Amino acid sequence: MTVPRIAWLAVALIAFVAVFYAFRFTKVGNTSGWVLWEKTMKDGGPTVGWTTEWEPLDGFDQLSDCQQSGQEVIQGARAFMSSGGRKLVAVRPDGRSAVYSVTEAGAQRTIDYRLLCFPGPFDARPNRT
């Protein structure tokens, strides 16, 4: 049995689109001028100590846009940081970082939340070997 010509065209089209998107997203990831990174440092208590997590959030062409986005995220998170057993301790003058405390299982923990802008190719996460 032979495969109809339309099926081969469909397979070729799907393969072309897949390759196109693979190259497109690779290029976009490498061309962002600035990346907004989320850095969360948590006080895990006396047995765990401080932990740090890094996550990229978004890419920007201009540093000023990246910094403004960080300020907007903190502004939007302030209500969360002041509710449900959490207490907003401080927002730093740059407006892109805040410290709040939370009570979990009867113990008070501190969370230092920062939004930092780094050049596009920089990866803030520690090497995981």
Stockholm file with secondary structure:
# STOCKHOLM 1.0

chainA/1-129         MTVPRIAWLAVALIAFVAVFYAFRFTKVGNTSGWVLWEKTMKDGGPTVGWTTEWEPLDGFDQLSDCQQSGQEVIQGARAFMSSGGRKLVAVRPDGRSAVYSVTEAGAQRTIDYRLLCFPGPFDARPNRT
#=GR chainA/1-129 SS CCCCHHHHHHHHHHHHHHHHHHHHHHHHHHHCSEEEEEEEEEECCTTTCEEEEEEEEEEESSHHHHHHHHHHHHHHHHHHHTSTTEEEEEECTTSSEEEEEEEETTEEEEEEEEEEEEETTCCCSCCCC
#=GC SS_cons         CCCCHHHHHHHHHHHHHHHHHHHHHHHHHHHCSEEEEEEEEEECCTTTCEEEEEEEEEEESSHHHHHHHHHHHHHHHHHHHTSTTEEEEEECTTSSEEEEEEEETTEEEEEEEEEEEEETTCCCSCCCC
//
